[in-house]
Amino acid sequence: MNLSRLSAALVAAACLQLSSASAQDVASQTRDFVQQVALSTGDDDGLARWDERLCVGATGLSATDAQVLVDRISARAQAVGLRAGSPGCRANVMVIYSQDSDAVTRQIVDQRRDLLGFYSEDGRITAGREAMEEFANVPRPVRWWHISTTGVGSLRPDAARTRQSSGRVAAQAASTTGGANVTAADTGSAQDLQGADAVRTNGSRTRPSSTTARNELSYVLIVVDARRVANVPASAWMDYVAFNALAQIDPTARTGNFPTILNLFSQTESAPTQLTAWDIAYLEGLYRARGETSNRQIASIARRMADQVPAPQ
C-alpha cells in the first residue's frame, strides 16, 4: 500500500471512530434527557399518553388568543397522530391563563380537588398528594396536573352535567374548544371553574387482560401565570404548554444541558421560541414507544431520539 492510500485508510478509520463515539454520545445524552423529563407514576403503569381525541379549552384569554392557543396545541397533537376535537367538544385539556396563578392553584387544591381527580375511585393515576401540594405552592410560570387511568373506560369530566352550569362565560370556555366567549377582562381564577365538570369515573377501569400495560391520559389541567410569561413570545409559551399537554413531564427536571422548550424560563440567552428537534423527537418517541413498563418505554424513546436528533451544542 502506498503512502497516500495508507493515509486515506487511517483518516477513514479515524472518522469511523469519531462517528461511532459521536453516536454513543448522542445515545447517552438522549437517554439522560428522557430519564430527566419523563414523569413515571410507577413501572407497571407505563408512561402516560393520550389514546383518544384531544379537546382543548381555555379561560382567561381573549377569544382570539384562546383560539391561537387551542390551534397550536391541536396542531402539535395531530403531529403525533392524535385527533383534535371539533368545536363544541368537551375539554379534556383545560388551560387557565391567570394574573395570579399562585392564588388560583392554591384555590383549586383547596376548593376544587375534584378537578384533580382527588375524589375518583380506583384506577385513577396522578402524581400523588405531595405533587399536588407542590402544584399549589411552588411558583412557576406554567404549572400542570395530569390524570390518567389504566384499563377500560376513563376518567374525564362528567358528561351528565351541562356545559354552562354556572352561567359564566369562563365555565363555558372550560367545557368547549376555543374559549369562544372569553373576554380579555376575564383574568382567570378558580371561581371561573365553578361550573366546570368534576373528574369522575366513566366505565370500568379494571386492568385489561392484554400483555401491554396502559396508562391513558384522561384530563390535563394547566395554569399559566400571565405576569411570568409577559415578556415571553406567545408562540414560545404556547408550545411550552402544548408539550406539557401531550406528555406528563417532571416539573423538577434539570434540562439545562439539552436543547428543549423546557428551558424557556430558565435560559436568559438563546431561549427556545418553539418546540425543538429534541422535543418533537421525544413526543414522537413517546407515542410510538412499545413495552409494558415505563423503563422499557424510556429506553425505546431514547433510542428513537438518538437516531433523529443532533448532539447538543
C-alpha positions in Angstrom: 0.0 0.0 0.0 1.4 3.4 -1.0 1.6 6.3 1.4 -1.4 8.1 0.0 -3.6 5.0 0.3 -2.3 4.4 3.8 -3.1 7.9 4.8 -6.6 7.7 3.4 -7.2 4.5 5.3 -6.1 6.0 8.5 -8.3 9.0 8.0 -11.3 6.8 7.2 -10.7 4.8 10.3 -10.4 7.9 12.5 -13.6 9.3 11.0 -15.3 6.0 11.7 -14.2 6.0 15.3 -15.3 9.6 15.7 -18.6 8.8 14.2 -19.1 5.9 16.5 -18.1 7.9 19.5 -20.4 10.7 18.5 -23.3 8.3 18.1 -22.6 6.8 21.5 -22.5 10.3 23.0 -25.9 11.2 21.5 -27.4 7.9 22.7 -26.2 8.6 26.2 -27.5 12.2 26.1 -30.9 11.2 24.8 -31.2 8.6 27.5 -30.3 11.1 30.1 -32.8 13.6 28.7 -35.7 11.1 28.7 -34.9 9.9 32.2 -34.9 13.5 33.4 -38.2 14.7 31.8 -40.4 11.6 31.8 -42.5 11.5 34.9 -43.3 7.9 35.7 -46.0 7.1 38.2 -44.9 3.5 38.5 -43.0 1.0 36.4 -46.1 -1.1 36.0 -48.2 1.7 34.6 -46.1 2.8 31.7 -45.7 6.5 30.7 -49.0 8.5 30.4 -50.1 9.5 26.9 -53.3 10.2 25.1 -55.1 7.5 23.3 -58.2 9.4 22.1 -59.4 12.6 20.7 -57.9 15.8 22.3 -60.2 18.7 23.1 -58.7 21.9 24.4 -60.4 24.6 26.5 -59.0 27.9 27.7 -60.1 30.6 30.1 -58.6 34.0 31.0 -57.6 34.8 27.4 -59.3 36.8 24.7 -61.3 34.8 22.3 -58.6 35.4 19.6 -55.7 34.4 21.8 -57.6 31.4 23.2 -58.2 30.2 19.6 -54.5 30.6 18.8 -53.6 28.5 21.8 -56.2 25.8 21.0 -55.0 25.6 17.4 -51.3 25.4 18.4 -51.9 22.5 20.9 -54.2 20.8 18.5 -51.6 21.0 15.7 -48.9 19.6 18.0 -51.3 16.8 18.9 -52.1 16.0 15.3 -48.4 15.8 14.5 -48.0 12.8 16.8 -51.1 11.0 15.4 -53.8 12.3 17.7 -57.2 13.7 16.6 -58.3 17.2 17.6 -61.8 17.7 18.9 -64.3 19.6 16.9 -65.8 22.9 18.1 -68.1 22.3 21.0 -66.4 19.2 22.3 -65.9 18.7 26.0 -62.5 19.8 27.1 -60.0 17.2 28.4 -57.2 19.7 28.3 -58.0 22.8 30.3 -55.7 25.9 30.3 -56.2 28.7 32.8 -54.4 31.9 32.0 -54.3 33.9 35.2 -52.9 37.1 36.6 -52.2 35.3 39.9 -51.5 31.6 39.3 -50.3 31.3 42.9 -53.7 32.1 44.3 -55.5 30.1 41.6 -53.7 26.9 42.1 -54.0 27.2 45.9 -57.7 27.7 45.5 -58.1 24.7 43.1 -56.3 22.4 45.6 -58.3 23.7 48.5 -61.7 24.0 46.8 -61.8 22.0 43.5 -59.8 18.8 44.1 -62.5 17.1 42.1 -60.8 18.7 39.1 -57.6 17.0 40.1 -59.1 13.5 40.3 -58.7 13.5 44.0 -62.2 12.0 44.7 -62.1 9.5 41.9 -62.3 5.8 42.6 -59.6 3.1 42.0 -58.0 3.2 38.6 -57.1 6.9 38.7 -53.4 7.7 38.3 -51.9 11.0 39.4 -48.6 12.2 40.7 -49.8 12.0 44.3 -50.6 14.1 47.2 -47.1 15.6 47.6 -47.0 16.6 44.0 -50.5 18.2 44.4 -49.1 20.4 47.2 -46.2 21.3 45.0 -48.6 22.2 42.2 -50.3 24.6 44.7 -47.2 26.0 46.5 -44.3 26.2 44.1 -44.4 29.4 42.0 -43.8 28.7 38.3 -44.7 30.4 35.0 -46.6 27.3 34.0 -47.9 24.5 36.2 -49.6 21.3 35.1 -51.6 18.4 36.6 -52.2 15.1 34.7 -54.8 12.5 35.4 -54.6 9.1 33.7 -56.1 5.7 34.1 -55.4 2.1 33.3 -57.8 -0.4 31.7 -61.2 0.0 30.1 -63.0 3.3 30.4 -61.6 6.6 31.5 -61.6 9.4 34.0 -63.0 12.6 32.5 -65.3 15.5 33.2 -68.8 14.1 34.0 -70.8 14.2 30.7 -74.1 14.4 32.7 -73.5 18.0 33.6 -74.3 20.9 31.4 -71.6 23.0 29.8 -72.9 26.2 31.3 -74.0 25.0 34.7 -72.5 28.1 36.4 -73.8 30.6 33.9 -70.3 32.1 33.5 -68.6 32.6 30.2 -65.4 31.1 31.6 -67.2 28.0 32.6 -68.3 27.6 29.0 -64.7 28.1 27.9 -63.7 25.3 30.3 -66.0 23.0 28.6 -65.7 23.8 24.9 -63.0 24.2 22.4 -61.6 27.6 21.7 -62.7 29.6 24.7 -65.1 31.2 22.2 -66.7 33.7 24.6 -63.9 34.5 26.9 -63.1 38.2 27.2 -59.8 39.9 28.0 -61.3 41.2 31.2 -61.9 37.7 32.4 -58.5 37.2 34.0 -58.8 33.6 35.1 -59.5 32.3 38.6 -60.6 29.3 40.4 -64.1 30.8 40.5 -64.2 30.8 36.8 -64.2 27.0 37.0 -67.1 26.7 39.5 -69.3 25.3 36.7 -66.6 23.1 35.3 -67.3 19.4 35.5 -65.6 17.3 38.1 -63.3 14.4 37.0 -65.4 11.3 37.5 -65.4 7.7 36.7 -66.7 6.7 33.3 -66.8 2.9 32.8 -64.9 0.0 34.3 -61.3 0.6 35.0 -60.0 -2.9 35.7 -56.6 -3.6 34.2 -57.1 -5.2 30.8 -56.1 -8.8 30.2 -53.7 -7.9 27.3 -50.0 -8.0 27.9 -49.5 -4.3 27.2 -49.8 -2.0 30.1 -51.9 1.1 29.6 -51.7 4.5 31.1 -54.0 6.7 29.2 -54.3 10.4 29.8 -57.8 11.5 30.6 -57.6 15.1 31.8 -54.8 17.7 32.0 -55.1 21.0 33.8 -52.5 23.7 33.0 -52.2 27.0 34.8 -50.3 29.9 33.1 -49.2 32.9 35.1 -49.8 36.0 32.9 -47.2 38.1 34.7 -44.4 35.5 34.5 -44.9 34.9 30.7 -45.5 38.6 29.9 -42.0 39.0 28.3 -42.0 35.7 26.5 -43.2 35.3 22.9 -46.7 33.8 22.9 -45.6 31.2 20.4 -42.9 30.0 22.8 -45.0 29.7 26.0 -47.9 28.2 24.0 -45.5 25.5 22.7 -44.3 25.0 26.2 -48.0 24.4 27.2 -48.5 22.1 24.3 -45.5 20.0 25.2 -46.9 19.5 28.8 -50.4 18.9 27.5 -49.2 16.0 25.4 -46.7 14.4 27.9 -46.5 14.1 31.6 -43.3 15.9 32.3 -41.4 16.1 35.6 -41.6 19.7 36.8 -38.3 19.3 38.6 -36.4 18.0 35.6 -32.9 19.5 35.1 -32.7 20.2 31.3 -30.1 22.9 31.1 -27.7 20.7 29.1 -30.3 19.8 26.5 -31.9 21.8 23.7 -35.6 21.8 24.8 -38.5 24.2 25.2 -38.4 23.2 28.9 -35.6 25.7 29.2 -37.8 28.6 28.2 -38.0 30.2 31.6 -34.5 29.3 32.8 -32.3 30.5 30.0 -31.6 34.2 29.7 -29.9 33.9 26.3 -30.8 31.8 23.3 -34.0 30.7 24.9 -36.1 28.5 22.5 -39.0 30.1 20.7 -40.8 26.9 19.8 -40.5 23.1 20.3 -37.0 22.0 19.4 -36.0 18.9 17.4 -35.4 17.2 20.7 -38.9 18.0 22.0 -40.5 16.8 18.7 -38.5 13.6 18.7 -39.4 13.0 22.4 -43.1 13.3 21.6 -42.9 11.1 18.5 -40.9 8.5 20.5 -43.5 8.6 23.4 -46.4 8.0 21.1 -44.6 5.2 19.3 -42.9 3.5 22.2 -43.6 -0.1 22.9 -43.1 -2.0 26.1 -45.0 -2.9 29.2 -43.1 -0.7 31.7 -42.0 2.9 31.8 -38.4 1.7 32.0 -38.7 -0.1 28.6 -40.6 2.9 27.1 -37.9 5.3 28.3 -35.3 3.1 26.6 -37.4 2.9 23.4 -37.9 6.7 23.3 -34.2 7.4 23.9 -33.2 5.0 21.0 -35.6 6.7 18.6 -34.4 10.1 19.6 -30.7 9.1 19.1 -31.5 8.3 15.5 -33.1 11.6 14.8 -31.6 14.5 16.8 -28.3 16.3 16.6 -25.9 16.3 19.6 -26.4 19.4 21.9 -24.0 22.2 21.1 
